[in-house]
Amino acid sequence: MLGTVTAEDQRLPTPPRATSTVAAFFDLDKTIIARSSAYAFGRQFMESGLLTPSGMMQMALGQAMYISGGHDHDQMEAARDQLSAMVTGWRADHVRRIAEESLHQVISPYVYKEAIELIRHHRALGHDVFIVSASAAELVEPIAAALGVRECVATRLEVVDGVYTGEVPFFCRGGNKAAELRRIAADRGYDLSRCYAYSDSGTDEPMLSVVGHPVAVNPDKPLRKIAEERDWPIRIFRNPEPLFRRTGPRVTGIAAAAVGAAALVAGIIVSRRGGDGA
């Protein structure tokens, strides 16, 4: 899995560690990968029976409303409640297994080449690298491992006897991301004024604001406006590059149609309200 990335990283010369107080925090969706990680696995969840077509549509609508609704506290609470209701009763190991087995099919072809190069650059400088994502840890951790990133911060779902209870102890969105960065910095001695953060979405303004080097990547309209007002660098990643050959079972027409319809409806809502991304 992503063996070419790991192999090349191993061949890089190991420079003297410049500092142990700098970290680079990367959002995942539309920053490292050119799609939503949760939607990426939607077809597999439907094929496995975890998610119905109507459930997929509801998830898309909820995400679109959050993106276009100002990202306030009420919107975040609604998104968390929707996530809780959707996953209650799912087996955590089943979700992780689906993510691990389908990663090569639904994630690898969409990894930005520029993001991989930037991750390598930070490593060469001796910086610690984190992935910070609103998706569940069971989805994010396999992606991080495949990219050779050891550290990740993601939404944590309560599991009892191997099953999701519906409780969400930590929802990794909005201000919660910023709070977690502060906690990590305090625990590990990072100097946030020297740290970096990368994201595409206005929802991550709190996270970007706590570091000394915020960077907007493929920014949506709210984040582009913020970045221009605050003179933050803006980077455009255009080159998703498959990192291994796509294999695996084909999805059914029903699953493909449901995911496509959900994406279409979400896109219409977002475009009407002036949002560009998550």
C-alpha positions in Angstrom: 0.0 0.0 0.0 1.6 3.2 -1.2 4.8 1.3 -1.2 6.4 3.7 -3.7 5.9 6.5 -1.2 7.5 4.6 1.7 10.4 3.4 -0.5 11.3 6.8 -1.8 11.1 8.3 1.7 13.6 5.7 2.9 16.0 6.6 0.2 16.0 10.3 1.1 19.1 11.5 2.9 18.5 12.0 6.6 19.3 15.6 7.4 20.2 16.8 10.9 17.0 17.3 12.8 16.5 21.1 12.7 14.1 21.2 15.6 11.8 19.0 17.7 9.4 21.9 18.3 7.8 22.1 14.8 4.9 20.1 13.4 3.0 20.3 10.1 -0.8 19.6 10.4 -2.6 18.5 7.2 -6.3 18.4 6.7 -7.2 15.3 4.6 -10.1 15.9 2.3 -9.4 18.2 -0.7 -6.0 18.9 0.8 -4.1 15.6 0.6 -6.8 13.7 -1.4 -8.9 15.2 -4.1 -12.2 14.0 -2.6 -14.1 13.4 0.6 -12.8 10.4 2.4 -16.2 9.6 4.0 -17.9 9.7 0.6 -15.0 7.7 -1.0 -16.0 4.7 1.1 -19.7 5.2 0.7 -20.1 2.7 -2.1 -18.2 0.1 0.0 -20.5 0.7 3.0 -23.5 0.3 0.8 -22.2 -2.9 -0.8 -21.5 -4.3 2.7 -25.0 -3.4 3.9 -24.0 -0.8 6.4 -25.4 2.1 4.5 -28.6 2.3 2.4 -29.0 4.6 -0.6 -31.3 6.9 1.4 -28.7 7.0 4.2 -26.1 8.0 1.6 -28.4 10.8 0.4 -29.0 12.0 4.0 -25.2 12.1 4.7 -24.6 14.1 1.5 -27.4 16.5 2.4 -26.1 17.0 5.9 -22.6 17.6 4.7 -23.8 20.1 2.1 -25.9 22.0 4.7 -22.9 22.2 7.0 -20.6 23.5 4.3 -23.1 26.1 3.2 -24.6 27.0 6.6 -21.8 29.1 8.1 -20.2 26.3 10.1 -21.6 27.6 13.3 -22.1 25.7 16.6 -25.6 24.5 15.7 -24.5 23.2 12.3 -21.6 21.3 13.9 -24.0 19.8 16.5 -26.4 18.7 13.8 -23.5 17.1 11.8 -22.4 15.3 14.9 -25.9 14.0 15.7 -26.3 12.8 12.1 -23.0 10.9 12.3 -24.0 9.4 15.6 -27.4 8.2 14.3 -25.8 6.7 11.1 -23.1 4.6 12.8 -25.0 3.3 15.8 -24.8 -0.5 15.8 -22.0 -0.8 13.2 -19.1 -3.0 14.2 -15.9 -0.9 14.4 -13.7 -3.7 13.1 -15.9 -4.1 10.1 -15.6 -0.4 9.2 -11.8 -0.5 9.6 -11.6 -3.7 7.5 -13.6 -2.0 4.7 -11.3 1.0 4.8 -8.2 -1.1 4.7 -9.4 -3.4 1.9 -10.8 -0.7 -0.4 -8.1 1.9 0.2 -6.2 1.1 -2.9 -9.4 1.4 -5.0 -11.0 4.6 -3.6 -8.2 6.7 -2.1 -4.9 6.0 -3.9 -5.9 7.4 -7.3 -6.9 10.7 -5.7 -3.8 11.5 -3.6 -2.3 14.8 -4.7 1.3 14.5 -5.9 1.9 18.0 -4.5 0.7 17.0 -1.1 3.1 14.0 -1.0 6.0 16.2 -2.0 5.1 18.7 0.7 4.9 15.9 3.3 8.4 14.7 2.3 9.7 18.3 2.4 8.5 18.7 6.1 10.0 15.4 7.0 13.3 16.4 5.4 13.3 19.5 7.6 12.8 17.3 10.7 9.2 18.4 11.2 6.6 16.0 12.7 3.7 15.4 10.3 0.0 15.0 11.4 -3.2 14.3 9.5 -6.1 16.1 11.1 -9.5 15.0 9.7 -13.2 15.2 10.6 -13.6 11.6 9.4 -13.7 8.7 11.8 -10.4 7.4 13.1 -11.2 4.0 11.6 -11.1 5.6 8.2 -8.3 8.1 8.7 -5.7 5.8 10.4 -5.4 3.4 7.4 -5.0 6.3 5.0 -2.4 7.9 7.3 -0.5 4.6 7.6 -0.6 4.1 3.8 0.9 7.6 3.4 3.6 6.8 5.9 2.2 9.4 8.4 2.4 8.1 11.9 0.3 10.7 13.6 -3.3 11.5 13.0 -6.1 13.4 14.8 -9.6 12.3 13.8 -13.2 11.9 15.1 -13.4 9.4 17.9 -16.5 7.2 18.1 -17.3 5.3 21.3 -17.1 1.5 21.0 -18.6 -0.9 23.5 -18.2 -4.7 22.9 -16.9 -3.9 19.4 -20.0 -1.9 18.4 -20.5 1.9 18.0 -22.8 3.2 20.7 -23.6 6.4 18.9 -21.7 8.5 21.3 -19.1 10.8 19.8 -16.5 11.7 22.5 -14.5 13.9 20.1 -15.8 15.4 16.9 -12.8 16.7 14.9 -14.3 19.7 13.3 -14.2 23.5 13.6 -12.8 24.8 16.9 -12.3 21.2 18.2 -9.4 20.9 15.7 -7.8 24.0 17.1 -8.2 22.9 20.7 -6.6 19.5 19.9 -3.6 21.2 18.2 -3.1 23.3 21.3 -3.3 20.2 23.5 -0.8 18.3 21.3 1.5 21.3 21.3 1.4 21.5 25.1 2.0 17.8 25.5 4.9 17.6 23.0 6.5 21.0 23.3 5.7 22.2 19.9 6.1 26.0 19.3 2.8 26.7 17.5 4.2 30.0 16.2 6.7 27.9 14.2 4.2 25.2 13.1 2.4 24.8 9.8 -1.2 23.9 8.9 -2.8 23.2 5.6 -6.5 23.1 4.7 -9.0 23.7 1.9 -12.0 24.7 4.0 -13.3 27.7 5.8 -14.4 25.3 8.6 -10.7 25.0 9.5 -10.1 28.7 10.1 -9.7 28.0 13.8 -7.0 25.4 13.2 -5.2 27.5 10.7 -5.3 30.5 13.0 -3.4 28.8 15.9 -0.2 28.2 13.9 2.4 30.6 12.7 2.3 29.3 9.1 -1.2 28.7 7.9 -1.6 27.8 4.2 -4.8 27.6 2.2 -4.8 24.7 -0.2 -7.4 24.6 -3.0 -9.4 27.0 -0.8 -13.2 27.1 -0.9 -14.8 30.6 -1.1 -14.9 31.3 2.6 -11.3 30.3 3.1 -10.1 32.1 0.0 -11.6 35.3 1.4 -10.0 34.8 4.8 -6.6 34.0 3.3 -6.7 37.0 1.1 -7.7 39.3 4.0 -5.0 37.9 6.3 -2.3 37.5 3.6 -2.1 33.8 4.1 -0.3 31.8 1.3 -2.6 30.0 -1.1 -1.5 26.9 -2.9 -3.3 25.0 -5.7 -2.9 21.3 -6.0 -3.9 19.9 -9.4 -2.3 16.6 -9.8 -3.9 13.5 -8.2 -1.5 10.7 -9.0 -2.3 7.0 -8.6 0.2 5.4 -6.3 -0.7 1.8 -7.0 -2.8 -0.1 -9.5 -6.5 -0.1 -8.9 -8.0 -3.5 -8.2 -10.9 -4.9 -6.3 -14.6 -5.8 -6.9 -16.8 -3.5 -9.0 -19.6 -1.8 -7.3 -23.2 -2.4 -8.4 -25.1 0.1 -10.5 -27.4 0.9 -7.5 -24.5 1.9 -5.3 -22.9 3.9 -8.1 -26.2 5.7 -8.9 -26.9 6.4 -5.2 -23.5 7.9 -4.6 -23.7 9.9 -7.8 -27.1 11.3 -6.9 -26.0 12.2 -3.4 -23.0 14.1 -4.8 -25.2 15.9 -7.4 -27.7 17.0 -4.8 -24.9 18.1 -2.4 -23.2 20.0 -5.2 -26.4 21.9 -6.1 -27.0 23.0 -2.5 -23.4 24.1 -2.0 -23.3 26.0 -5.3 -26.5 27.8 -4.6 -25.2 29.0 -1.2 -21.8 30.0 -2.4 -19.6 27.2 -0.9 -17.0 25.3 -2.7 -15.7 22.5 -0.5 -15.5 20.7 2.8 
